[in-house]
């Protein structure tokens, strides 16, 4: 499953709990990392 396919917190939780390792790519800089986090929080309806 691609992270772009996740639409709910339950799907995100199931994705993270899979038995296979998940590879994360480090953002180029701190600001890019914060933008990435803000994007996904807003996507799941979490207020920043």
CHARMM-style PDB file with segment names, atoms N, HN, CA, C and O in Angstrom:
ATOM      1  N   UNK     1       0.851  -1.177   0.000  1.00  0.00      PROA
ATOM      2  CA  UNK     1       0.000   0.000   0.000  1.00  0.00      PROA
ATOM      3  C   UNK     1       0.894   1.236   0.000  1.00  0.00      PROA
ATOM      4  O   UNK     1       1.900   1.295   0.707  1.00  0.00      PROA
ATOM      5  N   UNK     2       0.521   2.184  -0.776  1.00  0.00      PROA
ATOM      6  HN  UNK     2      -0.296   2.137  -1.350  1.00  0.00      PROA
ATOM      7  CA  UNK     2       1.220   3.465  -0.853  1.00  0.00      PROA
ATOM      8  C   UNK     2       0.600   4.420   0.152  1.00  0.00      PROA
ATOM      9  O   UNK     2      -0.618   4.424   0.331  1.00  0.00      PROA
ATOM     10  N   UNK     3       1.413   5.224   0.805  1.00  0.00      PROA
ATOM     11  HN  UNK     3       2.402   5.222   0.660  1.00  0.00      PROA
ATOM     12  CA  UNK     3       0.917   6.159   1.819  1.00  0.00      PROA
ATOM     13  C   UNK     3      -0.102   7.135   1.214  1.00  0.00      PROA
ATOM     14  O   UNK     3      -0.959   7.645   1.934  1.00  0.00      PROA
ATOM     15  N   UNK     4      -0.024   7.395  -0.065  1.00  0.00      PROA
ATOM     16  HN  UNK     4       0.673   6.981  -0.651  1.00  0.00      PROA
ATOM     17  CA  UNK     4      -0.992   8.291  -0.716  1.00  0.00      PROA
ATOM     18  C   UNK     4      -2.398   7.689  -0.753  1.00  0.00      PROA
ATOM     19  O   UNK     4      -3.377   8.417  -0.913  1.00  0.00      PROA
ATOM     20  N   UNK     5      -2.504   6.375  -0.607  1.00  0.00      PROA
ATOM     21  HN  UNK     5      -1.708   5.783  -0.477  1.00  0.00      PROA
ATOM     22  CA  UNK     5      -3.805   5.703  -0.622  1.00  0.00      PROA
ATOM     23  C   UNK     5      -4.513   5.766   0.726  1.00  0.00      PROA
ATOM     24  O   UNK     5      -5.707   5.476   0.807  1.00  0.00      PROA
ATOM     25  N   UNK     6      -3.804   6.136   1.778  1.00  0.00      PROA
ATOM     26  HN  UNK     6      -2.834   6.371   1.712  1.00  0.00      PROA
ATOM     27  CA  UNK     6      -4.383   6.169   3.125  1.00  0.00      PROA
ATOM     28  C   UNK     6      -5.319   7.361   3.260  1.00  0.00      PROA
ATOM     29  O   UNK     6      -4.955   8.489   2.928  1.00  0.00      PROA
ATOM     30  N   UNK     7      -6.523   7.102   3.748  1.00  0.00      PROA
ATOM     31  HN  UNK     7      -6.818   6.185   4.018  1.00  0.00      PROA
ATOM     32  CA  UNK     7      -7.533   8.154   3.888  1.00  0.00      PROA
ATOM     33  C   UNK     7      -7.992   8.371   5.326  1.00  0.00      PROA
ATOM     34  O   UNK     7      -8.566   9.414   5.638  1.00  0.00      PROA
ATOM     35  N   UNK     8      -7.750   7.403   6.202  1.00  0.00      PROA
ATOM     36  HN  UNK     8      -7.284   6.555   5.948  1.00  0.00      PROA
ATOM     37  CA  UNK     8      -8.229   7.512   7.583  1.00  0.00      PROA
ATOM     38  C   UNK     8      -7.106   7.179   8.563  1.00  0.00      PROA
ATOM     39  O   UNK     8      -6.102   6.568   8.197  1.00  0.00      PROA
ATOM     40  N   UNK     9      -7.299   7.594   9.813  1.00  0.00      PROA
ATOM     41  HN  UNK     9      -8.115   8.090  10.109  1.00  0.00      PROA
ATOM     42  CA  UNK     9      -6.342   7.267  10.868  1.00  0.00      PROA
ATOM     43  C   UNK     9      -6.271   5.749  11.050  1.00  0.00      PROA
ATOM     44  O   UNK     9      -5.192   5.210  11.296  1.00  0.00      PROA
ATOM     45  N   UNK    10      -7.405   5.055  10.934  1.00  0.00      PROA
ATOM     46  HN  UNK    10      -8.281   5.493  10.734  1.00  0.00      PROA
ATOM     47  CA  UNK    10      -7.425   3.592  11.075  1.00  0.00      PROA
ATOM     48  C   UNK    10      -6.564   2.944   9.995  1.00  0.00      PROA
ATOM     49  O   UNK    10      -5.837   1.993  10.282  1.00  0.00      PROA
ATOM     50  N   UNK    11      -6.631   3.436   8.769  1.00  0.00      PROA
ATOM     51  HN  UNK    11      -7.222   4.209   8.536  1.00  0.00      PROA
ATOM     52  CA  UNK    11      -5.800   2.902   7.693  1.00  0.00      PROA
ATOM     53  C   UNK    11      -4.325   3.187   7.970  1.00  0.00      PROA
ATOM     54  O   UNK    11      -3.473   2.332   7.730  1.00  0.00      PROA
ATOM     55  N   UNK    12      -4.023   4.372   8.469  1.00  0.00      PROA
ATOM     56  HN  UNK    12      -4.715   5.067   8.664  1.00  0.00      PROA
ATOM     57  CA  UNK    12      -2.651   4.726   8.807  1.00  0.00      PROA
ATOM     58  C   UNK    12      -2.121   3.804   9.903  1.00  0.00      PROA
ATOM     59  O   UNK    12      -0.991   3.323   9.820  1.00  0.00      PROA
ATOM     60  N   UNK    13      -2.926   3.561  10.915  1.00  0.00      PROA
ATOM     61  HN  UNK    13      -3.844   3.952  10.982  1.00  0.00      PROA
ATOM     62  CA  UNK    13      -2.527   2.679  12.011  1.00  0.00      PROA
ATOM     63  C   UNK    13      -2.260   1.261  11.499  1.00  0.00      PROA
ATOM     64  O   UNK    13      -1.258   0.646  11.866  1.00  0.00      PROA
ATOM     65  N   UNK    14      -3.149   0.747  10.657  1.00  0.00      PROA
ATOM     66  HN  UNK    14      -3.963   1.246  10.359  1.00  0.00      PROA
ATOM     67  CA  UNK    14      -2.962  -0.587  10.094  1.00  0.00      PROA
ATOM     68  C   UNK    14      -1.689  -0.639   9.253  1.00  0.00      PROA
ATOM     69  O   UNK    14      -0.952  -1.623   9.307  1.00  0.00      PROA
ATOM     70  N   UNK    15      -1.431   0.394   8.490  1.00  0.00      PROA
ATOM     71  HN  UNK    15      -2.029   1.194   8.446  1.00  0.00      PROA
ATOM     72  CA  UNK    15      -0.224   0.477   7.664  1.00  0.00      PROA
ATOM     73  C   UNK    15       1.030   0.411   8.523  1.00  0.00      PROA
ATOM     74  O   UNK    15       1.975  -0.306   8.197  1.00  0.00      PROA
ATOM     75  N   UNK    16       1.037   1.161   9.623  1.00  0.00      PROA
ATOM     76  HN  UNK    16       0.269   1.743   9.889  1.00  0.00      PROA
ATOM     77  CA  UNK    16       2.209   1.207  10.491  1.00  0.00      PROA
ATOM     78  C   UNK    16       2.388  -0.068  11.308  1.00  0.00      PROA
ATOM     79  O   UNK    16       3.501  -0.367  11.742  1.00  0.00      PROA
ATOM     80  N   UNK    17       1.310  -0.825  11.527  1.00  0.00      PROA
ATOM     81  HN  UNK    17       0.406  -0.581  11.175  1.00  0.00      PROA
ATOM     82  CA  UNK    17       1.376  -2.047  12.319  1.00  0.00      PROA
ATOM     83  C   UNK    17       1.682  -3.293  11.498  1.00  0.00      PROA
ATOM     84  O   UNK    17       1.725  -4.394  12.047  1.00  0.00      PROA
ATOM     85  N   UNK    18       1.891  -3.141  10.212  1.00  0.00      PROA
ATOM     86  HN  UNK    18       1.855  -2.246   9.767  1.00  0.00      PROA
ATOM     87  CA  UNK    18       2.206  -4.303   9.369  1.00  0.00      PROA
ATOM     88  C   UNK    18       3.514  -4.937   9.829  1.00  0.00      PROA
ATOM     89  O   UNK    18       4.365  -4.286  10.435  1.00  0.00      PROA
ATOM     90  N   UNK    19       3.647  -6.205   9.528  1.00  0.00      PROA
ATOM     91  HN  UNK    19       2.956  -6.734   9.036  1.00  0.00      PROA
ATOM     92  CA  UNK    19       4.837  -6.929   9.968  1.00  0.00      PROA
ATOM     93  C   UNK    19       6.064  -6.606   9.111  1.00  0.00      PROA
ATOM     94  O   UNK    19       7.193  -6.850   9.535  1.00  0.00      PROA
ATOM     95  N   UNK    20       5.857  -6.073   7.939  1.00  0.00      PROA
ATOM     96  HN  UNK    20       4.939  -5.874   7.595  1.00  0.00      PROA
ATOM     97  CA  UNK    20       6.984  -5.750   7.072  1.00  0.00      PROA
ATOM     98  C   UNK    20       7.554  -4.388   7.444  1.00  0.00      PROA
ATOM     99  O   UNK    20       6.815  -3.485   7.837  1.00  0.00      PROA
ATOM    100  N   UNK    21       8.872  -4.243   7.318  1.00  0.00      PROA
ATOM    101  HN  UNK    21       9.472  -4.976   6.999  1.00  0.00      PROA
ATOM    102  CA  UNK    21       9.488  -2.946   7.641  1.00  0.00      PROA
ATOM    103  C   UNK    21       8.991  -1.851   6.699  1.00  0.00      PROA
ATOM    104  O   UNK    21       8.686  -2.095   5.532  1.00  0.00      PROA
ATOM    105  N   UNK    22       8.922  -0.661   7.235  1.00  0.00      PROA
ATOM    106  HN  UNK    22       9.170  -0.462   8.184  1.00  0.00      PROA
ATOM    107  CA  UNK    22       8.519   0.507   6.458  1.00  0.00      PROA
ATOM    108  C   UNK    22       9.746   1.388   6.308  1.00  0.00      PROA
ATOM    109  O   UNK    22      10.423   1.689   7.291  1.00  0.00      PROA
ATOM    110  N   UNK    23      10.035   1.800   5.084  1.00  0.00      PROA
ATOM    111  HN  UNK    23       9.485   1.555   4.286  1.00  0.00      PROA
ATOM    112  CA  UNK    23      11.192   2.660   4.834  1.00  0.00      PROA
ATOM    113  C   UNK    23      10.725   4.106   4.739  1.00  0.00      PROA
ATOM    114  O   UNK    23       9.802   4.426   3.989  1.00  0.00      PROA
ATOM    115  N   UNK    24      11.367   4.964   5.499  1.00  0.00      PROA
ATOM    116  HN  UNK    24      12.117   4.704   6.108  1.00  0.00      PROA
ATOM    117  CA  UNK    24      11.055   6.385   5.462  1.00  0.00      PROA
ATOM    118  C   UNK    24      12.231   7.126   4.852  1.00  0.00      PROA
ATOM    119  O   UNK    24      13.389   6.778   5.085  1.00  0.00      PROA
ATOM    120  N   UNK    25      11.928   8.138   4.080  1.00  0.00      PROA
ATOM    121  HN  UNK    25      10.988   8.421   3.891  1.00  0.00      PROA
ATOM    122  CA  UNK    25      12.973   8.954   3.481  1.00  0.00      PROA
ATOM    123  C   UNK    25      13.068  10.255   4.262  1.00  0.00      PROA
ATOM    124  O   UNK    25      12.055  10.893   4.547  1.00  0.00      PROA
ATOM    125  N   UNK    26      14.273  10.640   4.602  1.00  0.00      PROA
ATOM    126  HN  UNK    26      15.097  10.122   4.371  1.00  0.00      PROA
ATOM    127  CA  UNK    26      14.491  11.860   5.366  1.00  0.00      PROA
ATOM    128  C   UNK    26      14.307  13.069   4.459  1.00  0.00      PROA
ATOM    129  O   UNK    26      14.790  13.092   3.327  1.00  0.00      PROA
ATOM    130  N   UNK    27      13.609  14.063   4.965  1.00  0.00      PROA
ATOM    131  HN  UNK    27      13.216  14.045   5.885  1.00  0.00      PROA
ATOM    132  CA  UNK    27      13.392  15.295   4.200  1.00  0.00      PROA
ATOM    133  C   UNK    27      14.716  16.009   3.978  1.00  0.00      PROA
ATOM    134  O   UNK    27      15.667  15.833   4.739  1.00  0.00      PROA
ATOM    135  N   UNK    28      14.764  16.814   2.931  1.00  0.00      PROA
ATOM    136  HN  UNK    28      13.991  16.957   2.312  1.00  0.00      PROA
ATOM    137  CA  UNK    28      15.984  17.534   2.598  1.00  0.00      PROA
ATOM    138  C   UNK    28      16.423  18.515   3.662  1.00  0.00      PROA
ATOM    139  O   UNK    28      17.620  18.709   3.874  1.00  0.00      PROA
ATOM    140  N   UNK    29      15.461  19.139   4.340  1.00  0.00      PROA
ATOM    141  HN  UNK    29      14.488  18.980   4.168  1.00  0.00      PROA
ATOM    142  CA  UNK    29      15.787  20.076   5.410  1.00  0.00      PROA
ATOM    143  C   UNK    29      14.652  20.095   6.420  1.00  0.00      PROA
ATOM    144  O   UNK    29      13.599  19.500   6.194  1.00  0.00      PROA
ATOM    145  N   UNK    30      14.867  20.769   7.514  1.00  0.00      PROA
ATOM    146  HN  UNK    30      15.722  21.253   7.697  1.00  0.00      PROA
ATOM    147  CA  UNK    30      13.886  20.794   8.604  1.00  0.00      PROA
ATOM    148  C   UNK    30      12.553  21.373   8.141  1.00  0.00      PROA
ATOM    149  O   UNK    30      11.501  20.835   8.485  1.00  0.00      PROA
ATOM    150  N   UNK    31      12.577  22.459   7.367  1.00  0.00      PROA
ATOM    151  HN  UNK    31      13.432  22.896   7.088  1.00  0.00      PROA
ATOM    152  CA  UNK    31      11.332  23.078   6.887  1.00  0.00      PROA
ATOM    153  C   UNK    31      10.537  22.127   5.993  1.00  0.00      PROA
ATOM    154  O   UNK    31       9.311  22.068   6.081  1.00  0.00      PROA
ATOM    155  N   UNK    32      11.233  21.387   5.136  1.00  0.00      PROA
ATOM    156  HN  UNK    32      12.229  21.435   5.065  1.00  0.00      PROA
ATOM    157  CA  UNK    32      10.559  20.413   4.276  1.00  0.00      PROA
ATOM    158  C   UNK    32       9.906  19.329   5.130  1.00  0.00      PROA
ATOM    159  O   UNK    32       8.798  18.882   4.833  1.00  0.00      PROA
ATOM    160  N   UNK    33      10.586  18.913   6.180  1.00  0.00      PROA
ATOM    161  HN  UNK    33      11.486  19.276   6.422  1.00  0.00      PROA
ATOM    162  CA  UNK    33      10.018  17.919   7.087  1.00  0.00      PROA
ATOM    163  C   UNK    33       8.763  18.422   7.770  1.00  0.00      PROA
ATOM    164  O   UNK    33       7.777  17.694   7.883  1.00  0.00      PROA
ATOM    165  N   UNK    34       8.795  19.667   8.226  1.00  0.00      PROA
ATOM    166  HN  UNK    34       9.597  20.258   8.134  1.00  0.00      PROA
ATOM    167  CA  UNK    34       7.620  20.253   8.863  1.00  0.00      PROA
ATOM    168  C   UNK    34       6.466  20.392   7.875  1.00  0.00      PROA
ATOM    169  O   UNK    34       5.314  20.168   8.248  1.00  0.00      PROA
ATOM    170  N   UNK    35       6.746  20.753   6.632  1.00  0.00      PROA
ATOM    171  HN  UNK    35       7.682  20.935   6.329  1.00  0.00      PROA
ATOM    172  CA  UNK    35       5.684  20.855   5.619  1.00  0.00      PROA
ATOM    173  C   UNK    35       5.060  19.486   5.366  1.00  0.00      PROA
ATOM    174  O   UNK    35       3.844  19.374   5.207  1.00  0.00      PROA
ATOM    175  N   UNK    36       5.898  18.440   5.330  1.00  0.00      PROA
ATOM    176  HN  UNK    36       6.885  18.532   5.460  1.00  0.00      PROA
ATOM    177  CA  UNK    36       5.409  17.086   5.104  1.00  0.00      PROA
ATOM    178  C   UNK    36       4.479  16.666   6.243  1.00  0.00      PROA
ATOM    179  O   UNK    36       3.392  16.139   6.007  1.00  0.00      PROA
ATOM    180  N   UNK    37       4.917  16.906   7.477  1.00  0.00      PROA
ATOM    181  HN  UNK    37       5.800  17.334   7.669  1.00  0.00      PROA
ATOM    182  CA  UNK    37       4.105  16.558   8.646  1.00  0.00      PROA
ATOM    183  C   UNK    37       2.800  17.337   8.637  1.00  0.00      PROA
ATOM    184  O   UNK    37       1.738  16.763   8.878  1.00  0.00      PROA
ATOM    185  N   UNK    38       2.861  18.646   8.361  1.00  0.00      PROA
ATOM    186  HN  UNK    38       3.723  19.112   8.165  1.00  0.00      PROA
ATOM    187  CA  UNK    38       1.656  19.472   8.327  1.00  0.00      PROA
ATOM    188  C   UNK    38       0.681  18.985   7.258  1.00  0.00      PROA
ATOM    189  O   UNK    38      -0.528  18.953   7.484  1.00  0.00      PROA
ATOM    190  N   UNK    39       1.208  18.606   6.092  1.00  0.00      PROA
ATOM    191  HN  UNK    39       2.191  18.632   5.908  1.00  0.00      PROA
ATOM    192  CA  UNK    39       0.363  18.094   5.005  1.00  0.00      PROA
ATOM    193  C   UNK    39      -0.418  16.869   5.459  1.00  0.00      PROA
ATOM    194  O   UNK    39      -1.631  16.791   5.270  1.00  0.00      PROA
ATOM    195  N   UNK    40       0.293  15.903   6.066  1.00  0.00      PROA
ATOM    196  HN  UNK    40       1.279  15.966   6.219  1.00  0.00      PROA
ATOM    197  CA  UNK    40      -0.388  14.673   6.461  1.00  0.00      PROA
ATOM    198  C   UNK    40      -1.300  14.867   7.663  1.00  0.00      PROA
ATOM    199  O   UNK    40      -2.332  14.204   7.756  1.00  0.00      PROA
ATOM    200  N   UNK    41      -0.953  15.744   8.569  1.00  0.00      PROA
ATOM    201  HN  UNK    41      -0.115  16.283   8.493  1.00  0.00      PROA
ATOM    202  CA  UNK    41      -1.875  16.026   9.685  1.00  0.00      PROA
ATOM    203  C   UNK    41      -3.166  16.632   9.150  1.00  0.00      PROA
ATOM    204  O   UNK    41      -4.256  16.228   9.555  1.00  0.00      PROA
ATOM    205  N   UNK    42      -3.052  17.591   8.250  1.00  0.00      PROA
ATOM    206  HN  UNK    42      -2.167  17.919   7.921  1.00  0.00      PROA
ATOM    207  CA  UNK    42      -4.257  18.219   7.695  1.00  0.00      PROA
ATOM    208  C   UNK    42      -5.051  17.231   6.853  1.00  0.00      PROA
ATOM    209  O   UNK    42      -6.280  17.286   6.819  1.00  0.00      PROA
ATOM    210  N   UNK    43      -4.361  16.341   6.184  1.00  0.00      PROA
ATOM    211  HN  UNK    43      -3.362  16.296   6.211  1.00  0.00      PROA
ATOM    212  CA  UNK    43      -5.031  15.348   5.346  1.00  0.00      PROA
ATOM    213  C   UNK    43      -5.911  14.413   6.179  1.00  0.00      PROA
ATOM    214  O   UNK    43      -6.961  13.964   5.720  1.00  0.00      PROA
ATOM    215  N   UNK    44      -5.474  14.128   7.396  1.00  0.00      PROA
ATOM    216  HN  UNK    44      -4.621  14.493   7.769  1.00  0.00      PROA
ATOM    217  CA  UNK    44      -6.255  13.258   8.275  1.00  0.00      PROA
ATOM    218  C   UNK    44      -7.146  14.061   9.219  1.00  0.00      PROA
ATOM    219  O   UNK    44      -7.709  13.506  10.162  1.00  0.00      PROA
ATOM    220  N   UNK    45      -7.276  15.366   8.971  1.00  0.00      PROA
ATOM    221  HN  UNK    45      -6.818  15.817   8.204  1.00  0.00      PROA
ATOM    222  CA  UNK    45      -8.195  16.183   9.738  1.00  0.00      PROA
ATOM    223  C   UNK    45      -7.684  16.581  11.104  1.00  0.00      PROA
ATOM    224  O   UNK    45      -8.477  16.934  11.977  1.00  0.00      PROA
ATOM    225  N   UNK    46      -6.373  16.534  11.315  1.00  0.00      PROA
ATOM    226  HN  UNK    46      -5.728  16.247  10.606  1.00  0.00      PROA
ATOM    227  CA  UNK    46      -5.788  16.936  12.589  1.00  0.00      PROA
ATOM    228  C   UNK    46      -5.400  18.397  12.498  1.00  0.00      PROA
ATOM    229  O   UNK    46      -4.657  18.790  11.598  1.00  0.00      PROA
ATOM    230  N   UNK    47      -5.889  19.191  13.406  1.00  0.00      PROA
ATOM    231  HN  UNK    47      -6.493  18.872  14.136  1.00  0.00      PROA
ATOM    232  CA  UNK    47      -5.602  20.618  13.426  1.00  0.00      PROA
ATOM    233  C   UNK    47      -4.155  20.869  13.844  1.00  0.00      PROA
ATOM    234  O   UNK    47      -3.656  20.243  14.779  1.00  0.00      PROA
ATOM    235  N   UNK    48      -3.477  21.796  13.142  1.00  0.00      PROA
ATOM    236  HN  UNK    48      -3.882  22.304  12.382  1.00  0.00      PROA
ATOM    237  CA  UNK    48      -2.081  22.100  13.500  1.00  0.00      PROA
ATOM    238  C   UNK    48      -1.971  23.391  14.258  1.00  0.00      PROA
ATOM    239  OT1 UNK    48      -0.870  23.794  14.635  1.00  0.00      PROA
TER     240      UNK     48
END
